[in-house]
Every structure is written in C-alpha cells, then in structure tokens.
Amino acid sequence: MALFTFQFVVRGDLAAAQDAARSALEAAGFAIEQKHDHWRATHGSIAKTVLLGLRAHNDDVREVLDVRFTDLGGTVQVDLHRPILQPGGGSDDGFEQIKLHNVYKDAIARVEADLRQRGVLISAKV
C-alpha cells in the first residue's frame, strides 16, 4: 500500500470518473467538499481522534483525502492523497500512526472495491 498517495485509473470521461469516485467515496463514509481545483474528502471526528487516540472506534478516526483528477483521454487518473502529518492523539508513540495507516488502508480498499464493482476500474496503485 502506498503511504500517502493512492492512484486509480478509471474508464470514461472526466464527468463519469468524478461521479464514480464521488459515489465510491460517499459509500465509504466520506463527505465531499469542492475546493478550487480539487475535492477534499473527509470522514470521522478530529476531536475523537485527538482525544481518544487508539481508543477511538475506526469509524470515528479522522481521515482526510485530497482528490485530484487527470483526464487521460478516454480514461481518468484519480489521485487520493492523505496528509503527511496528521494528529493521532494519546502519547503518539507510533501505535496511533499504525492505527491511522490501517484505517486509511481499509477505506481505500472499500473505494477500490466499489470502483471495481461498478466496472470502471482499470488499474490501482495502492
């Protein structure tokens, strides 16, 4: 699994790829916010992540992804980038970062499975 950037190539034009990516992210529990030239996909609670650390339920752990699209002509590259630094909470002795890594890994796997099920996924670098 890539540490900070997850890349999917999906078939279709830009609008179709954006629809598929939005549906897959929302199915994985992310809320989508349109930024100037990209999307911000968020899930979970900052407060629970920071205050509870390892004790936070996986559904409560804060996840943030910047989503960018590159039209390749007939296919679209979808890049999901997670922040390099993200608070984990508690003593931050590394276990919180492992938990964050595993939560992201599970979320990206759900997005990949959704895109595959829709029949639009061509390749994935996760």
MIZA-706600 format. One record per residue (C-alpha): residue in three letters; x, y, z. Coordinates in pm, whole numbers. Each point is the difference from the previous one (the first is absolute). Layout:
residues N
{ALA, {X, Y, Z}}
...
//
This chain:
residues 126
{MET, {0, 0, 0}}
{ALA, {123, 346, -84}}
{LEU, {59, 210, 308}}
{PHE, {-150, 330, -105}}
{THR, {-130, -11, -358}}
{PHE, {-242, -255, -141}}
{GLN, {-55, -2, -376}}
{PHE, {-284, -145, -203}}
{VAL, {-51, 7, -376}}
{VAL, {-365, -25, -100}}
{ARG, {-166, -25, -339}}
{GLY, {-220, 274, -135}}
{ASP, {9, 375, -34}}
{LEU, {76, 243, 281}}
{ALA, {-365, 45, 106}}
{ALA, {-60, -376, 16}}
{ALA, {322, -54, 198}}
{GLN, {-95, 274, 245}}
{ASP, {-346, -153, 47}}
{ALA, {149, -344, 62}}
{ALA, {264, 136, 240}}
{ARG, {-257, 206, 192}}
{SER, {-232, -301, 34}}
{ALA, {285, -227, 113}}
{LEU, {128, 250, 256}}
{GLU, {-348, 72, 134}}
{ALA, {-71, -375, 26}}
{ALA, {318, -24, 212}}
{GLY, {-140, 269, 233}}
{PHE, {183, 307, -131}}
{ALA, {-156, 343, -39}}
{ILE, {114, 187, -313}}
{GLU, {80, 370, -7}}
{GLN, {82, 177, -327}}
{LYS, {317, 209, 23}}
{HIS, {138, 230, -270}}
{ASP, {176, -263, -210}}
{HIS, {-61, -321, 195}}
{TRP, {-229, -170, 249}}
{ARG, {50, -54, 371}}
{ALA, {-147, -326, 128}}
{THR, {-37, -26, 378}}
{HIS, {-118, -266, 240}}
{GLY, {-7, -33, 376}}
{SER, {56, 241, 285}}
{ILE, {309, 211, 70}}
{ALA, {-94, 28, 368}}
{LYS, {-48, -373, 51}}
{THR, {320, -79, -187}}
{VAL, {207, 241, 208}}
{LEU, {-165, -62, 336}}
{LEU, {-50, -375, -19}}
{GLY, {300, -101, -210}}
{LEU, {19, -379, -17}}
{ARG, {-331, -34, 184}}
{ALA, {-190, 178, -277}}
{HIS, {-224, -232, -198}}
{ASN, {117, -38, -360}}
{ASP, {-316, 175, -124}}
{ASP, {90, 304, 214}}
{VAL, {362, 35, -113}}
{ARG, {51, 315, -206}}
{GLU, {100, -67, -359}}
{VAL, {72, 272, -255}}
{LEU, {67, -54, -369}}
{ASP, {75, 258, -268}}
{VAL, {-153, -131, -322}}
{ARG, {135, 106, -339}}
{PHE, {-93, -109, -351}}
{THR, {214, -17, -314}}
{ASP, {-180, -57, -330}}
{LEU, {206, -243, -206}}
{GLY, {-239, -9, -297}}
{GLY, {-244, -287, 35}}
{THR, {124, -76, 350}}
{VAL, {49, 214, 310}}
{GLN, {265, -25, 269}}
{VAL, {-144, 52, 348}}
{ASP, {257, 90, 266}}
{LEU, {-94, -24, 367}}
{HIS, {264, 164, 218}}
{ARG, {3, -19, 379}}
{PRO, {183, 259, 210}}
{ILE, {354, -82, 105}}
{LEU, {-53, 133, 351}}
{GLN, {-320, -78, 180}}
{PRO, {-65, 3, 374}}
{GLY, {-65, -337, 154}}
{GLY, {-51, 80, 365}}
{GLY, {120, -158, 319}}
{SER, {374, -40, 44}}
{ASP, {57, -24, -376}}
{ASP, {254, -275, 56}}
{GLY, {-56, -143, -345}}
{PHE, {-300, -217, 75}}
{GLU, {-236, 285, -91}}
{GLN, {174, 36, -337}}
{ILE, {-36, -374, -60}}
{LYS, {-370, 30, 81}}
{LEU, {-33, 295, -243}}
{HIS, {182, -198, -268}}
{ASN, {-234, -297, 46}}
{VAL, {-313, 218, -5}}
{TYR, {112, 165, -326}}
{LYS, {91, -341, -144}}
{ASP, {-350, -130, 73}}
{ALA, {-168, 312, -146}}
{ILE, {208, -12, -319}}
{ALA, {-80, -371, -36}}
{ARG, {-373, 84, 21}}
{VAL, {37, 270, -268}}
{GLU, {195, -238, -225}}
{ALA, {-259, -278, 45}}
{ASP, {-284, 241, -83}}
{LEU, {172, 121, -318}}
{ARG, {74, -361, -99}}
{GLN, {-363, -101, 64}}
{ARG, {-121, 285, -222}}
{GLY, {221, -137, -278}}
{VAL, {194, 325, -49}}
{LEU, {330, -85, 171}}
{ILE, {286, -61, -244}}
{SER, {292, 6, 244}}
{ALA, {86, 86, 357}}
{LYS, {326, 97, 166}}
{VAL, {-73, -30, 367}}
//
